[in-house]
Amino acid sequence: MPGIFSILGAVVLDIGLFVLFSFVAMIAMMAIWTVASLLLNTGHSESGSEPGTTAQLLIASLAMYLAIVVLSLWRGRRLGFVTAQITSKKAALLAASSGIILFLFTLLATNLLEAFGFFTKPSNQEILENLSKQWPVSIMFFVVVIAPVFEELFFRKQLFARMAQANHLVLGYVLSSLLFALLHEPAPTSGIGDWLLKLFIYGSMGAVFAWVYKKTGKLWPAIVAHASNNLLAVIVFLLFS
């Protein structure tokens, strides 16, 4: 059984390779964008040839997801849990109900905190809200389908399962959930206290998705739980924005 330092080294390597692959993929796609823009502009560089904010966000997201796929194929194929003796119907019900309960808890907690002035809107939520006004269907597909699949593949299957397989289950819950939270809220833009609350909320989400994965032994229920939570969040935003 790998020791604590050995497993932490493997996790650090996973994260380092993820960052490296993401950077290389993003540079490659930016180069492709530049070449394509020059060709379309008959070789003349124009200020408008640089990708805008939306394009840059899409390029960064695509680079990150490509990195996750490469990392999963290289170092994550043997990671996972023994499949639990649970039917697909029960697994789907557990996943969906977990996502719904998590959403209701998050909605209640954030509204209470906002009412008392202890919480501000997450930075990534503001970005998605602005983009959803222009491309509502595309953003919904991204938030409800694309993001849950790739985020679960990295944070739960690659990181959480690696630590859990090495008999460091509690560490797996804590570290994978913290990293998941940091991806969504990487910096204290509205103060340390506000940032810590956001990390706790996002970390709680990550812990629930990890629990669903461990409980069923399958990754798809964690993806369903994640997608259910995100779907309800998008619906509420579209109804009340």
Contacts in CASP RR format, 6 or more apart in sequence:
PFRMAT RR
TARGET T0000
AUTHOR 0000-0000-0000
METHOD contacts of the structure
MODEL  1
MPGIFSILGAVVLDIGLFVLFSFVAMIAMMAIWTVASLLLNTGHSESGSE
PGTTAQLLIASLAMYLAIVVLSLWRGRRLGFVTAQITSKKAALLAASSGI
ILFLFTLLATNLLEAFGFFTKPSNQEILENLSKQWPVSIMFFVVVIAPVF
EELFFRKQLFARMAQANHLVLGYVLSSLLFALLHEPAPTSGIGDWLLKLF
IYGSMGAVFAWVYKKTGKLWPAIVAHASNNLLAVIVFLLFS
1 166 0 8 1.000
1 167 0 8 1.000
2 10 0 8 1.000
2 166 0 8 1.000
3 166 0 8 1.000
4 168 0 8 1.000
4 171 0 8 1.000
6 166 0 8 1.000
7 162 0 8 1.000
7 163 0 8 1.000
7 166 0 8 1.000
7 168 0 8 1.000
7 171 0 8 1.000
10 162 0 8 1.000
11 159 0 8 1.000
11 162 0 8 1.000
11 163 0 8 1.000
11 175 0 8 1.000
14 71 0 8 1.000
14 75 0 8 1.000
14 158 0 8 1.000
14 159 0 8 1.000
14 162 0 8 1.000
15 159 0 8 1.000
15 179 0 8 1.000
17 67 0 8 1.000
17 71 0 8 1.000
17 74 0 8 1.000
17 75 0 8 1.000
18 64 0 8 1.000
18 67 0 8 1.000
18 68 0 8 1.000
18 71 0 8 1.000
18 154 0 8 1.000
19 67 0 8 1.000
20 67 0 8 1.000
21 66 0 8 1.000
21 67 0 8 1.000
21 70 0 8 1.000
21 71 0 8 1.000
22 60 0 8 1.000
22 63 0 8 1.000
22 64 0 8 1.000
22 66 0 8 1.000
22 67 0 8 1.000
23 63 0 8 1.000
25 62 0 8 1.000
25 63 0 8 1.000
25 64 0 8 1.000
25 66 0 8 1.000
25 67 0 8 1.000
26 59 0 8 1.000
26 60 0 8 1.000
26 63 0 8 1.000
29 59 0 8 1.000
29 62 0 8 1.000
29 63 0 8 1.000
30 51 0 8 1.000
30 59 0 8 1.000
33 51 0 8 1.000
33 55 0 8 1.000
33 59 0 8 1.000
34 49 0 8 1.000
34 50 0 8 1.000
37 46 0 8 1.000
37 48 0 8 1.000
37 49 0 8 1.000
37 50 0 8 1.000
38 44 0 8 1.000
38 45 0 8 1.000
38 49 0 8 1.000
41 49 0 8 1.000
51 59 0 8 1.000
54 131 0 8 1.000
54 134 0 8 1.000
57 127 0 8 1.000
57 131 0 8 1.000
61 142 0 8 1.000
61 146 0 8 1.000
64 150 0 8 1.000
65 146 0 8 1.000
65 150 0 8 1.000
68 150 0 8 1.000
68 153 0 8 1.000
68 154 0 8 1.000
68 158 0 8 1.000
69 150 0 8 1.000
69 153 0 8 1.000
71 154 0 8 1.000
71 158 0 8 1.000
72 153 0 8 1.000
72 154 0 8 1.000
72 157 0 8 1.000
72 158 0 8 1.000
75 158 0 8 1.000
76 157 0 8 1.000
76 158 0 8 1.000
76 162 0 8 1.000
79 157 0 8 1.000
79 158 0 8 1.000
79 161 0 8 1.000
79 162 0 8 1.000
79 165 0 8 1.000
80 157 0 8 1.000
80 161 0 8 1.000
80 164 0 8 1.000
80 165 0 8 1.000
80 217 0 8 1.000
80 219 0 8 1.000
81 161 0 8 1.000
81 164 0 8 1.000
81 165 0 8 1.000
81 213 0 8 1.000
81 214 0 8 1.000
81 217 0 8 1.000
82 217 0 8 1.000
83 216 0 8 1.000
83 217 0 8 1.000
83 218 0 8 1.000
84 91 0 8 1.000
84 215 0 8 1.000
84 216 0 8 1.000
84 217 0 8 1.000
84 218 0 8 1.000
86 94 0 8 1.000
86 216 0 8 1.000
91 216 0 8 1.000
91 218 0 8 1.000
91 220 0 8 1.000
91 221 0 8 1.000
92 221 0 8 1.000
92 224 0 8 1.000
94 212 0 8 1.000
94 215 0 8 1.000
94 216 0 8 1.000
94 221 0 8 1.000
95 212 0 8 1.000
95 216 0 8 1.000
95 220 0 8 1.000
95 221 0 8 1.000
95 222 0 8 1.000
95 223 0 8 1.000
95 224 0 8 1.000
95 225 0 8 1.000
95 228 0 8 1.000
96 224 0 8 1.000
96 225 0 8 1.000
96 228 0 8 1.000
98 208 0 8 1.000
98 209 0 8 1.000
98 211 0 8 1.000
98 212 0 8 1.000
98 225 0 8 1.000
98 228 0 8 1.000
99 208 0 8 1.000
99 225 0 8 1.000
99 226 0 8 1.000
99 228 0 8 1.000
99 229 0 8 1.000
99 232 0 8 1.000
100 228 0 8 1.000
100 229 0 8 1.000
100 232 0 8 1.000
102 204 0 8 1.000
102 205 0 8 1.000
102 208 0 8 1.000
102 225 0 8 1.000
102 229 0 8 1.000
103 228 0 8 1.000
103 229 0 8 1.000
103 232 0 8 1.000
103 233 0 8 1.000
105 204 0 8 1.000
106 201 0 8 1.000
106 204 0 8 1.000
106 205 0 8 1.000
106 229 0 8 1.000
106 233 0 8 1.000
107 236 0 8 1.000
109 201 0 8 1.000
110 119 0 8 1.000
110 201 0 8 1.000
113 119 0 8 1.000
113 197 0 8 1.000
114 120 0 8 1.000
118 193 0 8 1.000
118 194 0 8 1.000
118 197 0 8 1.000
119 194 0 8 1.000
119 197 0 8 1.000
119 198 0 8 1.000
120 190 0 8 1.000
120 194 0 8 1.000
122 184 0 8 1.000
122 185 0 8 1.000
122 198 0 8 1.000
123 185 0 8 1.000
123 189 0 8 1.000
124 184 0 8 1.000
124 185 0 8 1.000
128 139 0 8 1.000
128 143 0 8 1.000
129 237 0 8 1.000
129 241 0 8 1.000
131 139 0 8 1.000
132 139 0 8 1.000
132 140 0 8 1.000
132 234 0 8 1.000
132 237 0 8 1.000
132 238 0 8 1.000
132 241 0 8 1.000
136 238 0 8 1.000
139 234 0 8 1.000
140 234 0 8 1.000
143 230 0 8 1.000
143 233 0 8 1.000
143 234 0 8 1.000
144 227 0 8 1.000
144 230 0 8 1.000
144 231 0 8 1.000
144 234 0 8 1.000
145 227 0 8 1.000
147 226 0 8 1.000
147 230 0 8 1.000
148 223 0 8 1.000
148 226 0 8 1.000
148 227 0 8 1.000
148 230 0 8 1.000
149 223 0 8 1.000
151 180 0 8 1.000
151 183 0 8 1.000
151 226 0 8 1.000
152 209 0 8 1.000
152 213 0 8 1.000
152 219 0 8 1.000
152 222 0 8 1.000
152 223 0 8 1.000
152 226 0 8 1.000
153 219 0 8 1.000
155 176 0 8 1.000
155 177 0 8 1.000
155 179 0 8 1.000
155 180 0 8 1.000
155 183 0 8 1.000
155 206 0 8 1.000
155 209 0 8 1.000
155 210 0 8 1.000
156 176 0 8 1.000
156 206 0 8 1.000
156 209 0 8 1.000
156 210 0 8 1.000
156 213 0 8 1.000
156 219 0 8 1.000
156 222 0 8 1.000
157 213 0 8 1.000
157 219 0 8 1.000
159 172 0 8 1.000
159 175 0 8 1.000
159 176 0 8 1.000
159 179 0 8 1.000
160 172 0 8 1.000
160 173 0 8 1.000
160 176 0 8 1.000
160 210 0 8 1.000
160 213 0 8 1.000
160 214 0 8 1.000
161 213 0 8 1.000
163 169 0 8 1.000
163 171 0 8 1.000
163 172 0 8 1.000
163 175 0 8 1.000
163 176 0 8 1.000
164 172 0 8 1.000
164 214 0 8 1.000
169 214 0 8 1.000
172 210 0 8 1.000
173 207 0 8 1.000
173 210 0 8 1.000
173 211 0 8 1.000
176 206 0 8 1.000
176 210 0 8 1.000
177 202 0 8 1.000
177 203 0 8 1.000
177 204 0 8 1.000
177 205 0 8 1.000
177 206 0 8 1.000
177 207 0 8 1.000
177 210 0 8 1.000
178 199 0 8 1.000
178 203 0 8 1.000
180 202 0 8 1.000
180 203 0 8 1.000
180 205 0 8 1.000
180 206 0 8 1.000
181 198 0 8 1.000
181 199 0 8 1.000
181 200 0 8 1.000
181 201 0 8 1.000
181 202 0 8 1.000
181 203 0 8 1.000
181 205 0 8 1.000
181 206 0 8 1.000
182 199 0 8 1.000
184 198 0 8 1.000
184 202 0 8 1.000
185 195 0 8 1.000
185 198 0 8 1.000
185 199 0 8 1.000
185 202 0 8 1.000
187 195 0 8 1.000
188 194 0 8 1.000
188 195 0 8 1.000
189 195 0 8 1.000
205 226 0 8 1.000
205 229 0 8 1.000
208 225 0 8 1.000
209 222 0 8 1.000
209 225 0 8 1.000
209 226 0 8 1.000
210 222 0 8 1.000
212 221 0 8 1.000
212 222 0 8 1.000
212 225 0 8 1.000
213 219 0 8 1.000
213 221 0 8 1.000
213 222 0 8 1.000
215 221 0 8 1.000
216 222 0 8 1.000
END
